[in-house]
């Protein structure tokens, strides 16, 4: 057994630690049974460099689809293209209003302890604008992730990478041909820019970007394809929000609205620090999902109340046998 896995087995014996190991082992059991796994990403996981472990999970066929916020979609590529230009502020909890204004004046957008330079956003915009215009002018709408895959296919891009390409989960997903579902594209830097360019008339139509309901239809087709081949599908949720809620709802949509006979999600794990009583527990706690026709009573269910930036890499390491 590897060092990380052995350490976790030896020391993670109670409370959230025990739940972490149990959830990771159950994830491995799902894969060993021939099942597939959907991973959802919320929060700032890409800026937190989750790609350093998630990319290897993808390469080793331990992730089969991703649902993520548009911020996670774009921020993996921002990190790929401008990592060395980021500014780290270790004392981020102590920043004053004046400190924040100074960061703004320097051209940075802060995400906790990490400041992303505005320049990389404009660089990527310039490259995407050509793709958006082509999609609009030639009636060739694409899903958000398809634009990013097309962007990453540009041979002039690789010499500009500032991190090893194996640390980008988007590159790994593109190479594996994974579907990436991105609900709420407008809630992101590049989504805002896309809307602005359509408003200006630079991009001729909003139809260049496929909608959220079109993405749900695509997810329905993907889920049917996987389950028709004999696999069940588990759900591993990092954080809360739309990335998880959107994707997990495909099952009740198919059962209750389409009247299809399909299996429920076969596994569920969420890492979140949300507290139910505060009304911030997005998408319902695991047992509550039973009433929403998402999980069966006997499906493995785990709720790890901790920091996803700590727990998710540890779980991925355990699943990978590191």
CORMO-V600123 format. One record per helix or strand. SS is the DSSP state (hx for helix, st for strand). FROM is the first residue (numbers start at 1). LEN is the number of residues. If there is no record, write none. Layout:
BEGIN
((SS/FROM/LEN) (SS/FROM/LEN))
END
This chain:
BEGIN
((hx/3/9) (hx/15/18) (st/36/6) (hx/51/9) (st/65/4) (hx/70/16) (st/87/2) (hx/92/3) (hx/97/9) (st/108/4) (st/114/4) (hx/118/20) (st/142/1) (hx/144/9) (hx/158/3) (hx/165/3) (hx/169/8) (st/179/3) (hx/189/12) (hx/206/3) (st/209/1) (hx/212/17) (st/233/6) (hx/241/8) (hx/250/8) (st/265/7) (hx/276/3) (hx/288/4) (st/295/10) (hx/308/13))
END
